[in-house]
Amino acid sequence: MKNMDIRLAAASSGVKLWQIADALGMTDGNFSRKLRKELPQEEKAKIFAIIEKIPMEG
């Protein structure tokens, strides 16, 4: 499975993939399809920042 680091970071933080998609301004279906191919490091860094931020908001 691709982007396991993103998936594991989200799961361990209690963040759902749909929450990340919402923060990126896309649907959860589009985000899930995006995760099918390994993402570049710059994009992963943006997603990891979102994963860190979401639990603080809720």
PyMOL commands that set and color helices and strands:
alter all, ss='L'
color gray80, all
select helices_A, chain A and resi 4-13+17-24+28-34+41-57
alter helices_A, ss='H'
color red, helices_A
deselect
rebuild
show_as cartoon
